[in-house]
Amino acid sequence: MEPEHDLKGWRKVGEDITEVLECEPARLYVRRIIRPRYVKEQENGDSVFSQSALPSHLPFPKSIASASLAAQMIISKFVDHIPIHRFIKQFERQDVYLKNTTLIDLQKKVADKLTPLFELLSQKIKKSNYLQMDESTIKVMGTGKKGKAHQGYMWYYLDPKEKILSIHYANGRDRKYLKEHLGDFKGYAQTDGYKGYDYFENTTAITHLNCWAHARRYFFKAYKGGYKPASEVVNLISKLYELEKTFQPDTKAEEIQLEREKYATPIINKLFQWAKEQKVLPKTDIGVAITYFLNHEKGLREYLKNGELLIDNNPIENKIRPLAIGRKNYMFAGNEQGAAQIAMFYSFFATAKMHDVEPYQWLKNTLEIIDDYPINKLEELLPVK
């Protein structure tokens, strides 16, 4: 921008630059791929036709949807928590009209493309030696009476060291799903106090440890409910967490184990001694807290033996939040197949987030190349660094 007056006799001595951040709404356009058809007459009178194949980067040859459109729709729903009907409204403002059924079908096509990758992710989980586990609910529409939904479960399996997450849908909460999802898993399994996880107590291949955050919640509830002596327990557990905060990402596991043995073990001994001395009614808040605490003493002490183990299950609980937000927006899964798709997408995007992988670009690029990618190198397409 130049001054409005006459600049004759003036000499430029510099300039000021003002930067203003502008925004352009998502731009939609139709890309036309023109492929001429050719014919050649043969000496015998037959005709031979020739035409180039569609580019391999078009993942849905019989659909108008590109990889970029499919990726944007999936990211909007599962990362930005925008339900499909609102996604459709956004496009209508640009005079582009899409049907709900079209986008649901597109979601299925994307899921089908990514299924081999999800199987690889699940295999990596089974080969881990330390998993955190949790589960959450999701409403799923049934095939029976119209409008009738049943409660399904999302089972979460997190490797906190490798930073990969695998979520599996099941229509129940029975321990049989643990066997189905984990296969021959061997190592440490960290969970809350749900009885289904007692399955791990009956196998020598898996060491079961529990979560101190859950134990603390029980005592904090008792304290808030009026049992003031529980404040001592809450304060002592806080000291365990203060110790954990002193460890840096590069602190060696051996050093962590020694520090815990020196400082955490005496605190934990004091906590369990206190709990065993209390005389309270079992159905009160403090009674429930103490019962939970004593029943899981072995699992709560387990993290002391290995510096690679975490004090609680908070990392995996944080991974459930996107599903909780999603439930408020799309309310339910249309069927069990849709629920399995939801589990798959949340698995990929949670893993991508832990590895600082930009989800849209990853999904778009993957859809464009996965069909022609060597099967023995497919693991390279996982959203990890």
N, C-alpha and C positions, 0 to 999 in steps of 0.2 A: 504494500500500500504506500503510495506516494502522497506527500502533502498536496492540498488542492491549489495552493498559490503557485505563482511562476517561480521556477527554481533557477532562473538565470542569475549567475553570480554566486550561487551556493555550491559548496563542495561537500561531497559525502564523506563523513568521518567514521561511519560505522552503521550498525543496524541493530534493532531489537527483534527478537523472534518470540512470538507468543504461540504456544501450542494449545490447541483445543481438541479434546477427545470427542469425535463424532461417532454416530452409530447408524449403520444401515441394516434394516430388517433383512432376515434371510431371503436371499434372492432365488426364485425358482425360474428355471428356463428349460426348454425342450432342446435336447441335443439330437440332431438328425444324423444318422449314420447311413449314408447312401452307398449301396453295393450294386453296381451295374451287373446285369445278367447278360451272358454272351452265349451264342449258339454257333455251332460249326457244322456244316453239312458234310457228311461222309460220302465217299465214292459209291457206297452201296445204297445211298439214299437215306440212311439214318441220320438223326440229328443228335449232337452231343452238346449239353449245356454246361456252362461254367459260371461259378459265382464264388466270391471269397466268403469265408465263414465269418460269423460275428466275432468281434474281438473277445478274447478270453476274459477280459476284465469286466464283462457284463455277467453278473452272477445269476440273473433271472431272465434268460433269453425270451421267455414267453410272457414277460410282464413289462409294463412301461417303467417300473421302478428301477432306479439305478442303485449302486452300492451306497452312494452318498445319501439318497433319500431314505433307504432302509436304515442306514446307520443313524441318521438324524431322528427317525421315528423311535428306534429302540433306545437311543440315549435319552430322548425326551421323556420316555416312559419310565425307564429304570434307573437313570441317574438324576434327572431333573424332576422326577415324580409327577409328570404331566400326563394325565389319562388320555386315552386315544381320542375321546370326543372333544377334548379341548385342543388337541393337536389338529384335529380336523377344522375346528373353528379358526385357528391361526391361519391355515391355508386358505380358507374361504375369504379372508380379508384381502387376499391377492387373486381372487377369482379362480382359485383352483379347488375343485370339488372332489373329495375322496370319500368313499364309502367305508363305514366302520368294518364291514366284512372283508373289504379289500385289504385293510391294514392288519386285521387279525390274521388273514391268510399270509400276508407278507411276514409277519412276526414268526409264523410257523416255518416259512421257507428259510428265514435267517437261522432259526434254531436248528433246522435240519442240517444246514451247512456247517454249523459249529459243533454238532454232536460229537464228531471224532475228536475234536479238541477237548471237549468236556470229559470224554472218556480218558484222555491222557492226563488231564488235571486230576481226575479221581484216582488214577493209578499212582500218581506221584504222592497223593495223600496216603494211600495204603502202604507206600514204601517209607513213609516218615517214621521217625522213632519217638516223636513227641507231638501229641495232638491235644488241642482243647476242643471241647464238644459242648453243644447246647442245642436247644430246639425251640421252635416258636410255632404259632398256629396260623392257619390261613383258611378262610372259608372257600369251599369249592362247590360249584353248582353240580347237582347230580343229574342222572339221566331219567329219573323217575318223575314224580309230581312236579309240575311247573313251579319254579320259584323256590323249590326245596333245596337247601344247601346243607352240606355236612362239613364237619371240622377236619381239616387235614393238618399235617405237620411238616414243617421244614426242619430237617436235621442238618446242623452246621458242624463242619469239621475244619479246624484251622491248624495249620502248621505255623506257629509263631516265629520259628527260626527261619524257615525258607519263605515265609510270607505268602502262602498260598491258601486259598479257601475253596472248599467244595461243599455245596449245599445240595441235599437230595430231598425230593418230595416223597412222602409216604402218607397213606391214608390212616395211619395209626401211630401210637407212641410205644408200641411193644418193643421189647429188647431184641426181637428177631430182626428188626431193621438195622440194628447195630452190626449184627453178624453179616447181613447182606451188604451193607455199605463199606464195612472195614475189611472184609475178606480175611487175609492172613496177617493183618497188622500186628506188629510186635513193638512194644516200647511203653511209653508213658501216656496215660489218658487222664486228662484233667477235666473234672466236671463239677456240677453242683450236686446237691444231695438227692436228686430224683432217683427213686428206687430202681428204675430200669437200668441204671448204670452199675448196679450191684453185680451185673453180669461179669464185670471185670474182676470181681473178687474171686471168681471161680476158674480163672485161667492164669497159669504161671507165665504166659508169654506177655502179659500186660500188667504194668504196675499202675495202680489207680491212686490218683491224688486229688484232693478237694480244693475248694476255693475259700480263701480267708475273707474275701469281700462278702460272701454269703453269710458266713458265721457272724461277721460284724453286724450285718443288717438285723439279724435276730436280736442281738443284745441291744442295739440302738433302739429298736422298736420297744423292747422291754423298758428301757430307760425313759423313752418318751411317754410310755404308758404309766409311769409313776414309780418304777422300781429303781430308785436312785443308786443303789450299790452297783448297778450294771454300768454306770459311768466309768468305774475303775477298769472294767474289761475293755470298754471302748477305747479308753486312753492307752491301755497297754497294747492293744492291737494297732493303734496309731503309731506307736513306737516301732513296731515291726515294719510299717510302711516307710517311716522316716529312714530306717536303715536301708531299705531298697532304693530310696532316692539318692543315696550316696554312691551307688554303683553307676559307672559310665558305660556307654555302649561297648567300649573296648576293654572293660574289666574282665579278666580271665575267669572262667567258671570255677577254677580251683580256688581263687582268691575269694570269690563270692561265697563259696561253700564254707571256707574257714571263718569268714566274717559272720556268717549266719550262725555257725556253731558257737562262736564266742559270744555274740550279742543277742541273737534271736532265741536260741535254745533256752537260756535261763528265763526269758520272758514267757515263752510258751509253757515251760514247766510250771511257772507260777500261775498261769491262766488255768491250766487243767487242774492244778491242786485246789484253786479257788472254786472251780465248778463242782468238784467232787465233794466239797465240804458244805455246799448249800443245801438247805432243807426247804424246798418250795413245792407248791402244788404243780403237778405235771401239766395241767391244762392251761395254766396262766402263761402270759407272754414270756416271762423269765423261765418258767418250767420248760416251755417249748424250745427256748434258746439253749438251755443247758443240755436238754436231751439231744438236740441236733449236734451240739458241740462235742459231747462225749461219744456219741455214736460214730462220729467221723474223726476221732482223734488220730487214728493211723494215717488217714488220707491227708489231714491237715499238717501232720509232721513231715510228710514225705518230701516236700520241697527243700527241706534242710539238707537232704542227702546228696543233692546234685545242683550245682550252681547254674546249670543251664535251664532249670525249671523256674517258672514264674510263681509268684505268691498267690495269684488269683486268676480268675477267668475273665477279667474285664476286657482283654483284647477281643475275645470272641463275642462278648455281649455287645460291644460297640458295632460289630458287623451286622447285628440284627436290626439296628435302627433304620436302615433304608427300607427293609421290609415293612416295619411298623409304619413308616411314613407312606409307603406305597399302598398299604391296606386302607388308609384313610382316603385315598384318592380313587383307586379302582375297585375298592370294596371287597372283591372276590375274584377267584379264577373261574373262567367259564367252564372248565372241565379239568380232569386230572392231567391230561396232556398239557393244558395251559399252565397248570401249577408246576409241572416239571420244567417247562420253558422258563418260568419266572425264576425257579431255583438256579437254572443254568446261567441266566443273564446276571443275576446278582453275584454268582460265584466269580464270573469273569471280571465284573466291574470292581468288586471289592479287591480282587487280586491286583488288578491294574492300579488301583489307588494306592495300595501298599508299596508298589514299585514305581510310583510317579510316572505311570504311563498314561498319556492323554487318551481317554476312552473312545472318543469319536474317531480320531485318526487311526487308532488301532483297529477298530471294527471295520471301518471303510476299507482300509488297506487289506485286511484279512479276507473280507468278502470278495475282493477283486482278484486275489491270487490263490485262494485255498484250493480251488478246483484243480489247478495244474501243479500244485506243490507236491514234491516227492513225499510219499507216505512215510518213509523212514526218517524224514527231517521235519515232520509236522510239528513236533514239540517246539521248534523255533518260532512258531506263530503264537505261542502262549504269551499273554500280556505281562511278561516278567523281564527284568533286566539282569 
